[in-house]
Amino acid sequence: MTTDTPVPDHTTKPNITEPRAERYNPHAIEGKWQEQWEKDGLYTFNEDAPGEKYYALTMFPYPSGNLHIGHWYANIAPDARARWLRMRGYNVLFPMGFDAFGLPAENAAIKNNVDPAIWTYQNIDHMTGQFKRMGTMIDWSRKFATSDPEYYRWNQWFFIEFYKRGLAYKKDGLVNWCPKDQTVLANEQVVNGACERCGTPVERRNLNQWYLRITDYADELLDFTHTDMPEKVRLMQTNWIGKSVGAEVTFDTPAGPETVFTTRPDTLMGATFMVLAPEHAKVAALTTPEQRGAVEAYVKAAGRKTDVERQQEGEKTGVFTGSFATHPISGHQVPIWVADYVLATYGSGSIMAVPAHDERDFAFARAFDLPIQEVIRAQGAEPMGDHPEAPYSGEGLIVNSGEFDGMPGGKASIATIVAKLEAQGIARAKTTYRLRDWLFARQRYWGTPVPFIHCEKCGMQPVPYDQLPVKLPKNVEFTPTGQSPLKLDQEWRSTTCPNCGGPAERDTDTMDTFVDSSWYMYRYLSPHYEGGPFDPSKAKLLPVDLYTGGIEHAILHLLYSRFWTKVMRDMGLTTQHEPFARLRNQGMILGEDGEKMSKSRGNVIDPDDLVNEYGADTVRTFLMFIAPWELGGPWDSRGVGGPAKWLGRVWNLYFEEKPVGPEEKLTEADVRYAVHSTLKKVDTDFERMSFNTIIAALMELTNTLVKAKRSPVYGTPVWDEALSIFNRMLAPVAPHIAEELYQQRLGTPQGDPASVHVQQWPSVDEAAATRDSVTIGVQVSGKVRGEVNISKTATPEEALAAAKANPDVARFIEGKDVVKEIYVPGRIINIVVR
């Protein structure tokens, strides 16, 4: 929020001239209140307002053109919780923007001959309107798109800063390459070994690419002490980083020494063959003339697969190079194979295969009839033999390993074994990581231009800070081949070297769009600040207190944003170790068929259609009620009408006269207990983000209040208190109807704040929320004949006396012998008669 933004005034009551509807009609009230809230600036965040700050953030969407039901599911529950916190006195920041760069806009440009910027910003306008129809408390004054030059200028600034710190660099690396489109593809753009855009088989090539040195922070990224994340996310990130402690062992080969990494140096004597990744630099040199044709064909076929596809379970494939390595201890000759289950991007791109004690090596050995040598045996087990049914990956005892025989296998002996091997010059202790440096560049147009200039005389030079942002050229031409227009735009490419002033060319790569989402949460603090990525004077709002979104972002987005924050901390931009203090993930709403929603399956639910039929409050309520928020579940079109009917009953509570009919026997204590015990539960459930149980509790309370309307409680101060508290509990869940009820039924014009959403959250009366008495059913010979209300501390004698005094019970025991009397405190009374 800029400094000249006026502080919203919520102390004057709007002039509501529309007559009240006799029946609940969401279409008559929702648009009206959305317009009024926007006019009043009701949700504009003022950092100087009283109250403890609370920064709530939901992951921003890609501007695809339409919000789907998944967007609603992801946003509504966090919005309700943010509203609850605001009413509890917190000063809540709840912003939203758009993750706007990326390939879909470029594909749309090629397909529809439209500028990606026009397509993107039209979609943003439409989706912003859809968000507003949700009735959220989003502060739209802070909205931005990552494709705004005002935003991506700081992507470029960060990149130059990373480069100066040694965190950004260029090197040759293996990439997915589409030979038709002449561009690098991310793994997710390769489908069944082919380019998702044109269907051409993808090749693996070594190209000079930009990288970010995320591996410098690998150990720190394994430390989760400064952030509260779900265990599943922590596990996924831990596995992705893949820290492994072990040893490097060197084997002699005809092409020179080859060093492999192993986490089990205690199994070294069980290495019966070696496997190289197809891309390994020694493959060609180790391939004998007799094997060359087979090896080259295999390497070419492996190049069409992504790393993810190569790691999937399935039949192992490979080819023998014709060469052998020398085992460093035994001196035996072990065959050297090429197989795609070994990745060039992990370790040295080669492994010593120990098939007796590794599942993948075992499967490979079985497939190609390679020797299997047992070197670890489980306690009390029989020898494995030459043809075991399965590998043994436990610790056990070392066997068939010379001087190491009889030592415990695994962690207990690894340090000792490594020390002995180091002394012999065979191995050395080593820690490796599965995590690779971040491949940062893309050969696309719709992304942040890399801010570097290439000069034949001076080499690679960063663009001077005062020339940022390097903007994307407009009115570019997209070719059918999909090549980036930046490569084809000679006018844009041509520039001068900032060092020597001579002719030079701009870098034509753009940044991976994950950079856009790595630090966007900081930009919301001051979206138009020109002195840096964000105004450091706003840092008191950090970190994000609660960050919500799908678990599908657990690795890339969330890991990258954690990395980015740690670099920002080391740059002195923030003191935070993590971008968010707490992370929670919502589940997924599936189609009614239980499958993931997709247009091809025909099971997509359009939330706009639902709003047009039922109103936003009903859709909000149903999405919170349909399933536990963190789990999700299948859509049930038959269930939407339930919340709609419930809101109609709520409306009638406030506006219908006392119904004619038998009077209920509820007391004021009964009603106060129902209201305050519900309030206590709602508070607890908002804190633990159990939204479906909040709706269930409010529905149950509605039933009680419907009965109370036919009781002597109706029209008393207790009744008025009940309506007031219920209205405020309803406000975070169904904000439009709650506002209408407040304005028409509860609000007072004498200086009372205009909106229910700035009302103070009610306090629980603990005495009222706790019942000293309990109502118990009374059985006579096993059949319920009545009920009594007694003290929780009543003795069995007192309970039985009360039961026998009940006229409905007395008539069934009169004149009969009482055989047995049973009292289960707080649960049941049973009088057995004969």
N, C-alpha and C positions, 0 to 999 in steps of 0.2 A: 504494500500500500504506500503510495507516495505521500509526502508530508502535507500536501495541501488537500488531501481527502477529508471532507468534513466528517466529523464524528456523528453517526446517526442518532437521531433523537426519537426514542421510543416512548416518550411520556405523554404524548398527545394521542387521543383516541381518534381513529379515522372515522370519517362520516359514512356510516353504512346506511344506505337509503333503500336497498332492496328489501322487499317484504320477505319474511321467513317462509320457507317452503313447509307445507304441511307434512310431507314425507321426505325421507332422506333422498336427496338428488345430488350426487357428487358433481355432476356437470354444471350445476347452478352455483357451486361454491368454489371449486378448485382453481379455475382460471382467475377468478376474482381475487383470491388470496395470494396466489403467485404474483399477480400484478402489484398488489398492495405491498407485499413484502419487498419486492424489488424497488418499488417507489420509495419506501421508507429506508432502504439500505439495512434492513433488519439483520442480514447475515454478513455485512461488511465487517471484517475483523479490525478491531482497534487495539493495537498492542499496548496502549496506555490505559486501557479500561481496567477496572479493579478485577481482582480474582487471579488465582494461580493459573499460569499459562498451561495450555494443553494443545499439542500439535497432533491432530489426527489426519491421516493421509491414506487414501486408497489409490492403488496403482492406476496411473492414467492410461486411457485407451488409445489404440491406433485409430485415426479417423477414417474408418472404412466406409462410412456413409450412413450406417444405421446402428443404433444401440440394440443389441439382442437381449434376450431374457437373462443371459449370463452376466451382462453388464449390470442389469437391475439387481440380480442376486448378489453380486459383489459389492454394490454400493449402498443398497437400502439399509441393511443391518448396521454397518458402520455409521451411516447417517443418523439412524435412530440413537445409537450410543453417543454420538457427538452431541446430539440435541439434549440427551439426558445429562451429560456432563455440564453443558452450558447452564441448564436449569439448576444444577447443583452448585453453581457459582464459579465454575471454571471459565477462564477466558480462552475460548476454543478457536483455533485456526483450523479451517477445513476447506482447503483449496482444491482446484482441479485444472488440468491442462490437457495437452494432446501430444502424444509421441508420434510426431508427424512425418519424419523421414522414413524411407524404406522402399523396398522393391515393389509392393503392390501399386503405389502411385506411378512408378515407372512403367509397370506392365499396363496400367490403364492408359498411360500416355501413348504407348505403342499401339494398343488395341483400338482406342477411340480417337486418336489424333488430337489429344487435349493436353495442354500444359499441366504438368504434375502439380504446380502451385495452385492453379485454378481448381483442379479436381480436389486437392487437399483442403483448401480453405472453404470451398462450398460445403464439403462434408463436415467440416468443423462447425460451421454456422448451423447446419441442420442438427447435428448431434448435441450442440449446446442447448438448442430448443428442446430436444428430447430429455436432456438432463433436467431442465427446469420443470418439465411436466411431471417428473418424479416427485417434486416437492421437497428437494434436498435443501440443506442449509449451506450449500457451497458458496464461498465468497468468490464471485465471478470477477471481481475487480483485479484479481491476481492471475487471471487466465493468461496463458501463453502457449504457443506451439513451438516445438523444438526446431521447426523449419523457419522460425523467425530469425532474420540476420542478427537481431538484437540478442538472441539466445546463442546461436551457434558461433558468434564471435568469441564467446568464452570457451567453447569447445576447442577452438583454434589456439586461444591463449594458453589453455591448459596443456595442449599438445606440445607447444613450444617449451613451456616450463618443464614438462616431463623430459623432453629431449635434452635440455640443458642439465638436467639432473641424472642423465644416463638411463632414464627409464623408457625412452622411446628410441628405437634403433631400426636399421634396415639390415636384412640378411636374406640369403637364399633359403627357401623353405618349400616343403611339399605342399601343394595346393590342389584343389579340384579345379580342373580347367575344361571349359566348354570350347571345343575347337571351332564350332560354328559361330557362337556369339562372341568368341574371342574375349572371354572374361573369366575371372576367378569366381567360383561359387562357394558359398558357405555349405557346410554339411547338410543343413536343412533344405537346401535348394537342389539336392541330388536325390532323385527318387528312382529306386531300383537300378542304380548305376547310370542314370541318364539325367540330363538337364531338365528341370521341371518346366522350363519355358519352351524349349524347342524339341525335346526328346532325343537329342543327340547323345550318344554314349560319352561319358565324362572320362577325361584322362587325368592322371596324377603327374604334375610337373613341378620341377624345381624352378621357382621364380623369386626374384628379388622383391621382398615385401616389407611393409612396416610392421613392427611388433611393439607391444608394451611389456615391460619386464615385471609382470604380476608375480612371477616366481620368487622375486626378492621378498615378497610378503607371505610366502607359503606358510611358514610356521605361525605367523601372527594370525593368519586367516583360520588356522585350526584352533585358535583361542576364542571361545564364545562367552567369556566371563563378563563382557560389557554389553551383552545383548541377550534378551529373552526370546529364543526362537523355538519352535516346535522340534521335538526330538527327531522327527523324520527329516526335517530340513537340515539339521546339524549333521545327521548321518549321511545324507546325500552330498553335502559339501565336503565332509571329511573323506568320503570315498572318492570324490572327484579330485581332490587335492592328492590323495593317495600317497601319503608319506610311508616310505618303506625303509627300514633299517636293516642292513646286511653287509655284504662285502662284494668287492669287484675281484674277479678271478680272471687271469690271463691265460689263454690257450694259444699255442703256436699254430699258424696255418701257412699254407703255401703262399698266401698273399700278405704275410706279416702277422704280428701279434694281434689277437682279437680279445678285447676285454668284455666280459659279460657281468651283469649284476645278478646277485641272488640273495634272497632273504633267508635261505637255508644253506649256508656254507657247510653245515654238518652233513649234507647229503651229497657233497662233491663227488665222492667215489661212486655214486649212483648215476653220474652223467654218462649216458651211453650214446648220445648224438648231440649235435649243435644245430640250431635253427636260426637263419637270418631272415629279416624282413625283406620283401621283394625289392624295396627301394634302397637297401643297404649298399654302401659304396663299394664293398668288396665282392659283390655278387658276380660281376662280370669277370673279375680276375680269378675267382675261384672256380668258375664254370669250365669244365673240360670240353674240348671240341665235340666229343661224342654226345654231351648233354646240352650243348648250346641251344639247339632249336627248341627243345622242351622247356628249358629255363626261360628263354626269351618270351615264348608264348605264354608261360605262366605269369611272368612279371607283367606283361601287357594286360592280361585278364584281371590280375589283382588291382591294377591301376584304375579299373572302372568301379571299384568298390570304395565306399567311405570307410573310415575307421570304425564307425558304429556298426556297419554291416559285417565287417570282418571280425568283430568281437561277439557276434551273435552265436548262439548254440547251433550246432549242426554238424554234418560230416566234415571231418578235417581234410583239407587238400594240401598238396605240396609237391615238390620235385627235388630230386637229388642233384647236387651240383657236380658230382663226380670227384670231389676233393674231400680230404680228411684233415681233422685237427688233432693235435697231440695233447692227450690228457696231461695236465701239469703235475700230477702225482704219480700215476701208474705208468705213464708213457704210452698207454694204449692209443691206437688210432680210432677216432670217432668220426663217423660220417657227418658231412655238413649238408644240411637241407635248406631249401627256401620254402617258407610257408606264410600265408597271409594272416595267420592268427598272431604273428609277431608284428608289432608296430614299430616303424622307424622313429616315431615320436616319443617312444617310451624307453628310458635307459639308453643303451648303446645301439638298440635296434637288432640285438642278437641275444640268444639265451643258450645256456647249457640245459639240455632237456634231461630231466630225471623222471622217467615215466612211472617208476614204482611208487612215487610219492607226490605226483601232481596230476590232476584230472585231465587237463588239456594235453599234456605230454603223453599221458597214458593212452588217450584216445588216438593221438597221432601215431604212437608206436604200434597200437593194435591195427590201425588202418594200413600201415606199411611194413608190418612184420619186423619191427626193430627190436633189439634186445632190451629186456627189462631186468634191472639189477636191484635187488632189495638191499637197502643200507640202513633202514630204520624199521625196527620190529616192535610191535605192541607187546606190553608186558604179558608173558605167559602164552603168546601166540606161537603157532607153528610157522616154520619157514614159508615164505611166500611162494617159492618155486619159480620155474621159468615162464609159466602161463597163468598168472593170477587173474582172478575175476574182476578185481577192482584195485585202485591204488590205495595206499595208506598215507594219510596226510597228518597224522598225529605226531606226538613227540617220541614216546617209547625209548628204546635203547639203540645205540649205534652198533651195526654189525657189518661185516665184510668191508671194513674200512681201515685195516692195518692198525696203526698205533692208536686210533681213536675208538677201536672196538670196546664195548662195555660202558662207554660214557653215555650219560643221558642225552637224548636227542632234544632239539629245540633250543629255547632260550637259555636253559641251564648251562649249556656247553658252548654256545656260539662264540661268546667273547674269548674263551680259551682257545678254541679252534682257530679263530681269526688271528689271534696273536701268534700262534705257531706258524700259520701259513704266511703271515707278514714277515716273520723272521726268515722264512725260506724264499721270500721274494715272489711268492705265488699269488698272494691276495693282499687286499688292504680294506679296512673298514670303510663303509660308505653309506650315506643316506641319500635316497633318491625320492622323487615325487612324480606322480602321474600327471600333475598339473603342468601344462605347457604355457609358454608365454603367449599372450593374447595377440592373435593375428588380427591386425587392426585396420588394414586397408581393404577397400573394395573398388572394383573397376565399374562403378556406376555413376549416374548423374545425381540422383535425388538423395543427397547426403551432404555432410559438412565437408567442403573442400579441404584437403590436407594443405596446411599453410607453409609449404616449402617451395623453393625456387631452385632450379638446376642450371648451373652456369658451367660451361666447358672450362673456363679459366679458374673459377673459385670453388667449384664443386657444389655440394648441396648447402643451401643457405635458408634459414628461417625468414619468413616474411616479417618485416619490422612491425612492432606492436602498433604503431600509429597508423599502419595501413590495414589493420583488421577492422571489420571482417573481410576476408576474401569472399566476395559474394558469388553465388552461382549465376552464370549468364542466363538471360531470359530469351524467350522465343527460340529455343534450340530445336534442332531436328533430330528425331529419333529414327534410326535406320531399322529395317526389318531384322538385321542381324543381332540387334540388341546391344551393339557396342555403345559405350558411354559417349554422349555428345561432347563431353569435355575433351576427349581425345581428338575429336573431329573439328573442334572450334579453334582454329588457328589464331584468330583474333584474341580470344580469351587466354589461350596458352602463352602467347608472346608477351614478354615483359622485360624488365631490366633487372640486372643483378643488384641487390642492395649493397653489395660490397665493392664491386668495381665499376658499376654503372653500365656495363656492357650488355649485349643482348643475352637473354636467358629465357627459360620456359618454366611455366608453373607445373607443379606436380598435378597430374590428372586423376589421381586416386581420390576417393572420398572415404570418410571414416565409417567404420562399423557403427550401425545405428545404436548399438548397446551403449556407446558413449553418451548418447542423449539422455538415457534413463539412469546413468550412473550417478548424476549429481543434481538432477532436476529438483529434488526436494529442498535443496538449499536456495534455489532461485525464487521459489515462492515467497521467501522472506522479503525480497525487494526486487520484483520482476523487471523493473525499469532502471535499476541502478547502473550507472555508467562507469563507476570507479573500480569495478571488479566483478567477479562472478556473483557475489552477493554482498550486501552492506554488512561489514563486521559488527556494526553497532546493534544489529538485529540478532546476533548470535545467542542471545539469552533465550530465544525461542527453540533452540536446538537441545537435544536431538528430536527427531520425530518420536512422539510418545507411543503411538500405536500405528503400525504400518500394516495394511491388509491387502491381500491379493491372492492369486492362484498359486498353488504349489508347483505348477509347471515352470515357474520362474525361479525355482529354488537354487539352481546352479548358476546359470549365466548372469541374469540381471542382478540377483541378490549378491552373488559373489563379486561381480564387477563393482557394484555400488559400495560394498564393504572395502574393497581395494582402493577405490577412489577416495573414500573418506580418510583412510589411513595415509594416503599420499598428501591430501589436503592438510591433515594434521601436521605432517612433517614439514610442509611448506609454511606453517604458521597461520593458515587461514582459519583453522578451527582447533578447539581443544578436544573435540570428540574423537573417540576411538571407533565408533560405529555410527552409521547413518540413522539407525532407529533403535530405540530402547526395547521395543517389544514388537514382535512380528506374529501375526495370526493369519492362517490361510482358510479361505472358504472352500467348500466342496463344489461339485459341479451339478448343475441341473441337467438331467438327461431327458431324452424324448419319452413319450408315453410308452414306447416300445422298449425302454431300458437302455437304448443305445445313445451314443453321443449325438447331439443335434447336428444335422447337416442338411443342406438343401437337397443333396442327392438322395438322402433317405426320406425326404419329405416330412420330417418330424420337427421342423423348426417352429418355435412359438414366437409370434411377433408381439412384443409388449404394447406397441401402439394400438393394435386391435383390442387388446384387453382393456387398456385405458379408455378407449372409445366406448366400450360396452359397460365396464364396471366402475371406472374412475381409478385414479392413482392410489388413493388410500386403500382400496380393496386389494390391488395388486401388491402394494407394499406389505400389507398384513399377510396375505397368502404366502408370499415368498419367505417371510420370516417364520411362518407356521408350518410350511410344507415338510420340513426336515430339520434336523440339527444342522446349524449353519456350516459347521466345519466338515460335515459329511456330504451334504447334498443328497439328491435322490431323483427319481423319475417324476416328470410332470404329470399332474392329474387334472385334466380339464374339468372333471366333475366336481373337484374340490373348491374351485374358485367361488362358486356361489355361496359357500358357507360363510366366509368372511364378509361377503356383501350383506347377507342376512344379519350377521352379527352387528355390523355397523348400523343397519337399519334399526335394530333393537336398541342400540345405544342412543340413537337419535330420539327414539320414542321415550326413553327414560327421562329425557330432559323436557320434552315438549308435549307429550300426551297427558291428559288429565288422569287422575287416579282411576284405575279400571274398576268396573262394577263386578262383584263376585265375592266368593267366600274370603274372609279375612285371614291372612297368615298370622301365625303366632310369634313372629320374630320380635325380639326385644332390641332396645337401643344397644345393649351390650353385644348382642349377636351381630348387629350391623357393623359396629365399630371393630369388633374382632375380625370380621370378614374383610373390611377395608384395610386395616392396619397390618394384618398378617399378609395380605396380598401385596401391600406396599413394601413390606420387608422382603418378600420373595422377589419382587420385581427389581429392587435395588441389588440384591445378591446376583440375580440372573443377568442384569446388565453388566455387572462387574466381570462375571465369568463368561460373558458373551453367549448365553444360552437363550437365544431369541424365541425359539418355538415355545419354550415353557413360559416366557413372558406373556405371549398371546394366549396360551391356554389358561393362565392365571386370571387374565383380564376377562376372558370369556366366562370363567367360573364365577367371578365377582359380579358380572352382569346378571347371571341367573339369580344370585342372591339379592341384588338390588331390584330386580323385577318382582321378586316376592316381597321385598321390603316396601314396595310401592302399594301393596295390598295389606299393609300392616299398620299398627298405630305409630310406627316410626315416621311414616310419610308426613312431610310438612314440618317436622321438628328440626331444631338446629343440627341434630345428628344426621338427618337426611341431607341437609344443605352441605354439611361437611363431607359427606360421602360423595355427593356430586362434584364438589370442588376438587377433592383428591383424585377421584376417578378421571376427571377431565385432564388433570396435569399428568397422570400416568399414561393417558392415551396420547398426549401431545407428541412425544417422540416417535410413536409408532404410526399414527394416522394424523399428520399435522393439519390437514385442511379441515376435516370435520371437527377436530379439537378446537381449532381457532373459531369456527362458526359457533360452536356450542358456548365457547367462552364469551364471544361478543354478544350473542343474542340472549344468553341465559344467565351468565355469571359475572361478566365484567361490570364495573361501575364507572361512570364518567367523571367522578370527582378525583382527578389526579392519579388514577390507577394506570399502570403501564398498559399500553394499547394491546399488546399481543400476549397470548398465553405462553408463547415461546420465550418470553423474558420474565415469566413468573418464577418465583422461587419453588424449587422442588419440595414437596411436603416432607415433614419429618415423621418418622415412625413413633407412635405412642406405644412404648414397649408394654405398658400395663394393659392397654387395650388389645395388643396383639397376642397376649398370653391368656389362655382360658384357665380359670381355677376349677371350672366344672367340666364335665364331659357327659354327653348324651349316649346312653347304652341301650341296646335292644334287650328286651326281656323275653325269654323263651319259656314256654310251659310244655314240658315233655318234648322238647326239641322244636316246637313250632313258635315263631315269633308272635306274641300276643300284644305287645305294647313297648314303650320305652320310658326311661326315667332320666332325669338330669340330676346328677349327683356330683359331689366334690371329688376331685382327683385323689384326695387323701382319705376318702371314706373307708371305714372298716368293712369287712364282709357282713357284719351284722347290720350296719347302717345301710349298706347297699341292698341287702335282702329285704329289710323293713320297708324301704322306699318302693321296691318292686311290688311287694304284696299290697301296698297301699294304693297302687295304681288301679283304678276301677276296671280298666280293660283286662288287667291280669287277674284281679281278685275273682272275677266271675268264673274263671277257668280252674281255680283251685278251691273254690268254696265247696265244702262238703266232701272233699277228697283227702286221702292220706298223702302227705308229703314224704316221698321216699328218699329224695336226695336233693341237696341244694348246692349249686356250683356258681362260684363268682370268679371270673378271670378279670382282675383289675383293669379298668379302662376299656374292656372289650365286650364281655358278654355276661349275662346272668341267666342261668337255666334252672328252673324248678321242676323236678321230676315228680309227678303225682301218680296215684293209683286209684 
